[in-house]
Every structure is written in structure tokens, then in C-alpha cells.
Amino acid sequence: MFNISNRTQGMLALHKEVKAGWYIEVGSLHRETYIDGIKREKGIRNGLAIEEYITPVGNLQMIRKWNPISFSWDVKKRMVESLE
């Protein structure tokens, strides 16, 4: 995902224009633990950010695609798409 070393001139210009600060992800400062056969996988594959929870009864998957205009990740597939 984003880190300070992959910023672009466009991203810097946008932050200056809207007088915005930087958001720095610090979620990696904790450790996740899952039990009962549940796993979480996440990563970038073919330009898509894919996050998936794998459980004994099924999987949940979210897919996001980088939007260079807003410098953010657009959700292409939500983990929960219906209540049925």
C-alpha cells in the first residue's frame, strides 16, 4: 500500500493544494491472532489490493484498485455483498 517512499509529485501537490497532512498507517504495530482455523491473507496481486479471511465455513474477500486521481484505493468488491 502507501508508504512515504512511494509518494509522487502529484500526491505532494494535492496535499499542498488542499492543505492536508499525511496519513501514516501504523497498523503494523500490533500482532493479529486468529483461532479455530481462521486465516487472513492480504497483498497486492496484478495491481489489486486483495484482503481475504479464510474460515472453515467460507471465505470473505475485499478487492480494491488504486485510483491515481484521488491517491486512494477504490473498493471493487466488498467482503459482504448481501445479507443472504
Backbone as a chain_set.jsonl record, in Angstrom:
{"seq": "MFNISNRTQGMLALHKEVKAGWYIEVGSLHRETYIDGIKREKGIRNGLAIEEYITPVGNLQMIRKWNPISFSWDVKKRMVESLE", "coords": {"N": [[0.838, -1.164, 0.0], [0.385, 2.353, 0.53], [3.356, 4.072, 1.307], [5.697, 6.378, 2.676], [7.859, 6.426, 0.96], [6.892, 5.894, -1.586], [5.61, 8.075, -2.647], [4.29, 10.537, -4.96], [4.914, 13.293, -7.221], [2.473, 14.406, -7.941], [0.833, 13.562, -5.826], [2.026, 14.908, -3.697], [1.544, 17.559, -4.539], [-1.275, 17.645, -4.479], [-1.777, 17.345, -1.697], [-0.599, 19.706, -0.763], [-2.209, 21.609, -2.062], [-4.795, 21.24, -0.939], [-4.194, 21.676, 1.627], [-3.578, 19.513, 3.331], [-2.55, 17.05, 5.698], [-0.263, 14.29, 6.189], [-1.262, 10.895, 6.174], [-0.246, 8.268, 8.034], [0.063, 4.919, 8.02], [-0.103, 2.911, 10.803], [-0.838, 0.458, 11.524], [0.639, -1.829, 11.512], [1.89, -2.064, 13.892], [0.838, -3.758, 15.687], [-0.052, -7.143, 16.591], [-1.797, -9.635, 14.905], [-3.987, -12.265, 15.769], [-5.529, -15.295, 15.029], [-7.997, -17.819, 15.577], [-9.25, -21.231, 15.625], [-8.96, -22.252, 12.985], [-9.073, -20.036, 11.298], [-7.775, -17.803, 8.918], [-5.987, -14.924, 7.746], [-5.278, -13.284, 4.774], [-3.415, -10.974, 2.866], [-2.484, -8.68, 0.298], [-0.818, -7.347, -2.637], [-1.879, -8.059, -5.824], [-1.514, -8.371, -9.222], [-1.863, -5.576, -9.504], [-4.008, -5.085, -7.843], [-5.33, -4.593, -4.586], [-5.775, -7.098, -2.397], [-7.649, -8.518, 0.125], [-8.301, -11.108, 2.328], [-10.283, -13.228, 4.338], [-10.084, -16.428, 5.484], [-12.053, -19.063, 6.342], [-13.304, -21.981, 8.118], [-15.937, -22.308, 7.219], [-16.266, -20.797, 4.949], [-15.15, -18.096, 2.758], [-14.209, -14.627, 3.011], [-13.77, -11.842, 0.982], [-12.162, -8.865, -0.012], [-11.646, -6.57, -2.609], [-9.597, -4.07, -3.877], [-8.768, -1.256, -5.96], [-6.129, 0.81, -7.042], [-6.532, 4.31, -7.222], [-5.333, 6.751, -9.112], [-6.066, 9.403, -9.298], [-7.371, 10.274, -6.946], [-5.558, 9.336, -5.181], [-6.058, 7.057, -3.622], [-7.594, 3.941, -2.544], [-10.006, 2.421, -4.433], [-12.919, 0.606, -3.702], [-13.603, -2.403, -5.179], [-14.766, -4.845, -4.814], [-16.726, -5.812, -2.189], [-16.364, -7.214, 1.122], [-18.68, -8.285, 2.349], [-21.4, -8.763, 0.465], [-24.114, -9.144, 0.362], [-26.899, -9.862, 2.56], [-27.853, -12.349, 2.454]], "CA": [[0.0, 0.0, 0.0], [1.161, 3.587, 0.519], [4.326, 4.443, 2.327], [6.27, 7.68, 2.319], [8.846, 6.302, -0.109], [6.296, 5.752, -2.911], [4.822, 9.264, -2.977], [4.549, 11.101, -6.286], [4.789, 14.755, -7.24], [1.038, 14.704, -7.95], [0.325, 13.367, -4.476], [2.526, 16.034, -2.904], [0.839, 18.769, -4.971], [-2.642, 17.573, -3.962], [-1.749, 17.616, -0.266], [-0.331, 21.138, -0.586], [-3.37, 22.37, -2.546], [-5.916, 21.161, -0.004], [-3.628, 21.902, 2.96], [-3.777, 18.265, 4.066], [-1.376, 16.395, 6.262], [-0.033, 12.906, 5.759], [-1.76, 9.789, 6.985], [0.764, 7.221, 8.063], [-0.508, 3.676, 8.551], [0.691, 2.296, 11.859], [-1.499, -0.79, 11.878], [1.6, -2.926, 11.634], [2.496, -2.046, 15.22], [0.185, -4.758, 16.523], [0.01, -8.504, 16.062], [-3.113, -10.253, 14.772], [-4.03, -13.69, 16.053], [-6.814, -15.9, 14.698], [-8.108, -19.177, 16.108], [-10.258, -22.122, 15.037], [-8.791, -22.446, 11.549], [-9.282, -18.8, 10.533], [-6.545, -17.157, 8.45], [-6.143, -13.681, 6.989], [-4.235, -13.06, 3.781], [-3.569, -9.702, 2.163], [-1.343, -8.33, -0.524], [-1.071, -6.74, -3.941], [-1.776, -9.029, -6.914], [-1.922, -7.799, -10.518], [-2.282, -4.189, -9.316], [-5.181, -5.011, -6.975], [-5.119, -4.901, -3.172], [-6.716, -8.163, -2.066], [-7.652, -8.912, 1.532], [-9.208, -12.253, 2.415], [-10.378, -14.037, 5.543], [-10.377, -17.8, 5.108], [-12.616, -19.729, 7.512], [-13.78, -23.334, 7.816], [-17.273, -22.305, 6.595], [-16.267, -19.972, 3.741], [-14.166, -17.016, 2.678], [-14.618, -13.239, 2.783], [-12.702, -11.218, 0.197], [-12.337, -7.495, -0.485], [-10.693, -6.213, -3.658], [-9.516, -2.625, -4.114], [-7.886, -0.857, -7.064], [-5.539, 2.13, -6.816], [-7.069, 5.411, -8.007], [-4.267, 7.748, -9.131], [-6.617, 10.762, -9.215], [-7.621, 10.598, -5.537], [-4.494, 8.73, -4.375], [-6.703, 6.179, -2.648], [-7.987, 2.633, -3.064], [-11.438, 2.256, -4.685], [-13.389, -0.75, -3.426], [-14.191, -3.057, -6.349], [-15.572, -5.957, -4.3], [-16.835, -5.743, -0.732], [-16.334, -8.518, 1.792], [-20.067, -8.731, 2.487], [-22.128, -8.165, -0.656], [-25.546, -9.24, 0.661], [-27.16, -10.499, 3.847], [-28.419, -13.687, 2.196]], "C": [[0.898, 1.246, 0.0], [2.21, 3.578, 1.62], [5.045, 5.681, 1.809], [7.259, 7.574, 1.163], [8.219, 6.135, -1.492], [5.396, 6.935, -3.279], [5.201, 9.752, -4.368], [4.442, 12.613, -6.201], [3.321, 15.165, -7.239], [0.427, 14.585, -6.569], [0.775, 14.512, -3.572], [1.779, 17.316, -3.244], [-0.59, 18.787, -4.432], [-2.675, 17.9, -2.476], [-1.482, 19.097, 0.012], [-1.551, 21.968, -0.961], [-4.51, 22.372, -1.533], [-5.473, 21.342, 1.453], [-3.865, 20.695, 3.875], [-2.454, 17.753, 4.615], [-1.24, 14.993, 5.706], [-0.711, 11.952, 6.72], [-0.705, 8.698, 6.91], [0.159, 6.005, 8.754], [0.422, 3.095, 9.61], [0.048, 0.995, 12.33], [-0.542, -1.945, 12.062], [2.275, -2.959, 13.005], [1.825, -3.032, 16.172], [0.309, -6.133, 15.863], [-1.398, -9.074, 16.037], [-2.998, -11.744, 15.051], [-5.432, -14.196, 15.754], [-6.811, -17.334, 15.195], [-9.123, -19.979, 15.297], [-10.167, -22.212, 13.52], [-9.029, -21.219, 10.695], [-7.925, -18.209, 10.175], [-6.906, -15.867, 7.735], [-4.964, -13.568, 6.041], [-4.495, -11.717, 3.119], [-2.307, -9.416, 1.379], [-1.787, -7.686, -1.821], [-0.852, -7.817, -5.0], [-2.325, -8.401, -8.185], [-2.476, -6.386, -10.371], [-3.509, -4.013, -8.44], [-4.774, -5.343, -5.542], [-6.195, -5.902, -2.771], [-6.532, -8.542, -0.602], [-8.69, -10.015, 1.684], [-9.113, -12.915, 3.783], [-10.833, -15.422, 5.104], [-10.826, -18.525, 6.374], [-13.052, -21.145, 7.136], [-15.138, -23.363, 7.105], [-17.35, -21.439, 5.342], [-15.249, -18.85, 3.832], [-14.855, -15.67, 2.505], [-13.466, -12.563, 2.061], [-13.095, -9.8, -0.201], [-11.244, -7.221, -1.516], [-10.765, -4.71, -3.872], [-8.521, -2.347, -5.228], [-7.411, 0.57, -6.816], [-6.141, 3.148, -7.77], [-6.029, 6.528, -7.998], [-4.78, 9.185, -9.056], [-6.81, 11.171, -7.757], [-6.533, 10.074, -4.606], [-5.082, 7.868, -3.26], [-7.107, 4.878, -3.333], [-9.498, 2.579, -3.209], [-11.821, 0.804, -4.427], [-14.086, -1.288, -4.672], [-15.069, -4.23, -5.946], [-15.549, -5.868, -2.781], [-16.811, -7.141, -0.124], [-17.732, -9.103, 1.937], [-20.868, -8.007, 1.417], [-23.637, -8.246, -0.488], [-25.699, -9.94, 2.007], [-27.733, -11.9, 3.676], [-27.353, -14.738, 2.095]], "O": [[2.033, 1.198, -0.473], [1.953, 3.122, 2.734], [4.992, 5.98, 0.617], [7.472, 8.557, 0.454], [8.934, 6.222, -2.491], [4.518, 6.804, -4.132], [6.271, 9.435, -4.889], [3.935, 13.151, -5.217], [2.956, 16.159, -6.61], [-0.401, 15.408, -6.178], [-0.011, 15.023, -2.773], [1.417, 18.08, -2.349], [-1.067, 19.827, -3.978], [-3.532, 18.669, -2.04], [-2.075, 19.674, 0.922], [-1.894, 22.922, -0.261], [-5.126, 23.412, -1.3], [-6.264, 21.183, 2.383], [-4.289, 20.833, 5.023], [-1.386, 18.002, 4.055], [-2.019, 14.571, 4.852], [-0.73, 12.176, 7.93], [-0.327, 8.264, 5.821], [-0.208, 6.061, 9.927], [1.591, 2.822, 9.34], [0.36, 0.497, 13.412], [-0.882, -2.938, 12.704], [3.142, -3.8, 13.247], [2.208, -3.127, 17.338], [0.728, -6.248, 14.712], [-2.115, -9.007, 17.035], [-2.045, -12.4, 14.629], [-6.416, -13.592, 16.181], [-5.769, -17.988, 15.235], [-9.77, -19.451, 14.394], [-11.193, -22.246, 12.84], [-9.176, -21.34, 9.479], [-7.033, -18.124, 11.019], [-7.999, -15.735, 7.184], [-3.81, -13.731, 6.436], [-5.64, -11.358, 2.843], [-1.212, -9.846, 1.743], [-2.98, -7.505, -2.069], [0.221, -8.416, -5.072], [-3.471, -7.95, -8.218], [-3.45, -6.031, -11.035], [-4.008, -2.896, -8.305], [-3.978, -6.252, -5.307], [-7.385, -5.589, -2.802], [-5.428, -8.843, -0.15], [-9.824, -9.876, 1.225], [-8.025, -13.134, 4.316], [-11.853, -15.563, 4.43], [-10.086, -18.597, 7.355], [-13.155, -21.465, 5.952], [-15.457, -24.354, 6.449], [-18.413, -21.358, 4.727], [-14.576, -18.678, 4.849], [-15.94, -15.58, 1.929], [-12.313, -12.69, 2.473], [-14.209, -9.558, -0.666], [-10.083, -7.586, -1.328], [-11.846, -4.143, -4.028], [-7.56, -3.091, -5.424], [-8.196, 1.434, -6.426], [-6.253, 2.899, -8.971], [-5.857, 7.192, -6.976], [-4.002, 10.098, -8.777], [-6.456, 12.286, -7.373], [-6.564, 10.324, -3.4], [-4.656, 7.943, -2.107], [-6.978, 4.736, -4.549], [-10.212, 2.68, -2.211], [-11.137, -0.116, -4.874], [-15.048, -0.693, -5.158], [-16.014, -4.573, -6.657], [-14.483, -5.851, -2.166], [-17.187, -8.121, -0.768], [-17.941, -10.287, 1.675], [-21.002, -6.783, 1.454], [-24.369, -7.493, -1.13], [-24.753, -10.533, 2.525], [-28.06, -12.561, 4.661], [-27.661, -15.91, 1.882]]}, "num_chains": 1, "name": "protein.A"}
